[in-house]
Amino acid sequence: MGEWRCLEPGEPIGVVALSGPVDPIRLDAGLAALRSWGHPVELASNLRDRDGYLAGSDDARLEGLAGLLERGVRTMIAARGGYGATRLLDRLPWPRLRDDGVRLVGFSDLTALLNPLSTTTAQVHGPMAAAGLDRPLNARRLDDVLSGRLVGRALFRVPPAAVARDGRASGIAVGGNLSLLTSLMGTPWQPEFDDRVVFLEEVAEPPYRLDRMLTHLRGCGAFDRVGAVVCGGLHRCRPHADCVARLRRTLLDATGESVPVIVGLPFGHGSVNLAFPIGARVTVDTRRNRVLWSP
């Protein structure tokens, strides 16, 4: 389980660009929201770079991260997702990131980094500077998570309609974007699934591709001894009703009869993306209609 540390008063927050290029208008809106918290904001040198579908070359993105580390930044919010984080996995300064207790905030493509980093320091699945942070609800929730105000409290209320299978389970939170988790299988950065609470979300995938990815994870044994599965949004996955139905059926088939399965909580690529910890212990309790951040 990764150690949790609260964001300290006056602690600098870095904005890092490890994946795709950012929309400058959305970035400026997110930076304004971030600066309103009163913390110094440090920007990666490549933050506004563009190299095709990347926020600068691999070297430039790594240099942007290295510059933040040299400035003593330990809490970093990704600019956006897209693609590119997996290209850097074998070149990242893992010992430095872990020794410094670096905490990253992100989702989507950043799934590739959140899970490996969470073995030493709990990370945050949540909105990014140019992807959702400009929405007040998302920003307030992220502030609550980073401050530690939600430790021991409910992260999500679970409506009855979201419960695919009843149950109660506690475990370390892992997961994120389904496509990224699938791409990590068989690599050194593949997360541990046994006894974990696995969070999943996806964007713009039809039912058969969701089925294919879930079937691949099942074939890899990811669901054999999982503690619980909690799914967020399937944003722009169409037909949406078919995608939700396919997700529920496949997860029920893939997991044991005592494994709680929840589908449709407000996190992921939709407009509401509520932050939660990766690498911290959580408890899923459908009878009490909640997902709790266990103290």
N, C-alpha and C positions, 0 to 999 in steps of 0.2 A: 504494500500500500504506500502510495506517495505521501510525503509529508505535506501538510497544509500550512501555509503561512498567510496571514492577513496583509493586505496592502497597507503599508505604513504611511502616516501623515508626512506629506512632502516627498514621498518616494517618487522618483521619475518613472514615467510610463513611456516605453518606446513603441514606435509604429514601424513594423518590419514588412517588407514586400518580398516574399519567397516564392510566389506563384505567378498569377497573371497580372497584366498591367491594369492600372486603376482608372476609373472615370474621375477626372479632376473635380467635377462638381460634387459628386457623391463623397469624394475624399474630403473636400473642404468642409462639407456639412458634418461629416463624422468627426473631423478634427476639432471643429467648434464645440461639439457635444463633449468630447473628451477633455478639452481645455477648461470647460465649465466646472469640472470636478476640483480644480485648484491645484493639480499636480503639474510639475514640469513635464513637458512632452518633448521627447527626443525623436527625431525622424531619421530613418535609414537613408543613406546616401543615394540609393537607387529608387527611392519611393515613387518618383514620377517618371521613371525610365520605361521605355517600351522597346522590346525586341521581338517583334511578331506577336506570338501569344504568351510572351513572358515579360515580367517586369525587369527587363535587363537580362544580360547573359548570365549563365550559371555563376561565373566569377563575380559579376557585379552584385548579384543577389547575396552571395556568401560574404562579400565585402561589406554590404549593408548591414548584415547581421553582426559581423565582427566589429564594426564601428560602434554599434550599440553596446556590445559586451565591453569594449574598451572604455566606454563612458560610464560603466558600472550599472547599466540597466539590467534589472532582474525580472521585471514584468513587461511583457511585450504583447501588443495587440497586432494581429496580422491586418494588412491593408485590405485584402480580399482573397478569395480562393481562385478557382479556375483550374489551372494545371501548372505544375512545375516543382512542387515540393518533393515528389518522389525522385526527381532527377538529382537532388542534393543529398539524399540520405547517406550515401557512402562517402560524402565529403564534409558532412557537418562536424563541428568540434564537440562531439558527444561528451567527452570527459569534462570539458570546460562548462558546457551547458548544465551538466548534472552537478558538478562541484559548486557552481555558482547558485544552484537552486533556481534556475531560470524557469519562469512560468509563462506559458504562451496562451493567448486567447484566440480562438478561431474555430472554424468549422469547415465543412466541405473538403477542399484539397488539404487543409491543415490537419485532417484526421491522421495523415501519414506521420506527423510529428507528435501530436498530442499523446498518442498511446505509448510510443517508446519513451518519451520524456516523463510519463506519469509514474514510472517505476520508482523514481526517487522524489519527485515533487509533483503534487497533484496539479493538473492542468485545468483549463476551462474551455468547455465547448460553448461558444457563444458568438454574438454578433461581432463583426469586424469593422474597421474604421470606414471603409467604403462599401460596406455590405450590412446594413441594418442598424448601425450604432446611432444614426441620426433619428431613429424612432424613439421617442421618450420612454415608452414602456420597456423596450429592449435595454436602453441605457441605464434606467433605474435598476433593473434586475441585475445587470452586470455589475453595477456598483455594489449592490447588496451581496453578491457572491464574492467579489474581490475583498470586500471588507470583512467577510466572515459572519455577517449578520444572519445568514441562513443556516449556519451549522447547527444541527439538532432540530431543524424545522423542516416543514414540508417544502420540497422543491416543486412538486406538481400535485395538483388535485386531479384525481382520476374520475371522470364521469362514468357512470355504469355502462354507457354505450361504447366506451373505449376498451372495456375488458373483454378480451377474447378467451382468456382462461383465468379463473380465480386462483388466488394463492398468496402466499407470503414468502419472501426470500430476502436475505441480506447478502451483499457481496460487493466487491470492488467494481466501480463503474468503468466500463471500457466501451469502445465503439465510436460511432460517428457516421460518416457517410458510407453507405453500403458499397458503392463502386470502389471507393478507396480501400475499404477493408478487404474486399475481394482481391484487389491488386497486391495487397501485402502478404497474402497467404503464400507460404513457401519461401519467404524471404527472412532475413535476420530480424526484421522489424514487425513480424507477425505478432499480434497481441495474444495474450493468454485468455482463453475463454472459460476454462473450467471454473465453476463456482462463481463466475462473474455475472454482474448485471449488465447485459449488452444493450446499448442504445443504438438505434438505427434510424437513418433518415435518407431521403433520396430526392432527386429532382429530374424532371423531364425524361423519365424512362417508361416505356410501355409495359404491360403486364408480363409479356414473355421474357423480357430482359430482367425484370425483378425476379421472376421465377428462376431464370438461369443463374443469377448471382446467388440467390439463397440456396439453390440446389448445389452449387459449387461449395459454398460454406458448409453445407450439410455433409457433402462428400469428403471434405477435409476433416470432419469430426468436430467442427466448431460448436455444434449444438448438442453434442453427446452428453455433456455434464454441465451445461450452462445452468446458472441459478435462476435467471429471469430474463425476459426480453421486453424492452420498452421501445416502442416505435414513435417517431415524431411525424412530421409532415411528409407527404408525397407530392411536393409542389410541382405543378405542371406535368405530373404523371397521368396520362390520359389513355383510355377513359378512366376517370378517377375512381368511380365506384368499382370498376373491374380490378384496378390496381390494389385498392384496399382489400377487396375480397380475396384476391390472389395472395397478398401478403399474409393475411390472417390464416388462410388455409395451409399455406406452405409452412408457416411457423408452427402451427398446431401439429402438423404431421412430423415436423423435424425435431420437436422437443418432447420431453417426457410428460406424463400426465399430471405431475405435480408442479410443473414449471409455469409460473404466472406469465401471461403474455398480454401486453397492452399495446393498442394501436391507435395513434391519432393524437398524441400530446403536442403542445405548442412549442416545438423546437425544430430547427432545420432551415430550409430555404424560403419558407413563407415570410409574410410580413411580420409575424410575431415569432421571435426566436429567443426563447427564455434560456438564459445561461445556466449551466450546471457543471459540477466538477467531474473530471475524468481522473481516475486514480484514487479517489476517496471512497469510503464505504457508504453505500446507500441501502435503504430498505424499501422494497416494494410490498405494499400491503393493500390488496384490492378490497378487503373487507372494511378497511378504514379509509378507503378511497384516496390513497396518497402514495407518493414516492418521497421518502424522507432522506435528508442528508444526515446520516447517523453520526453522532458525536464520537 
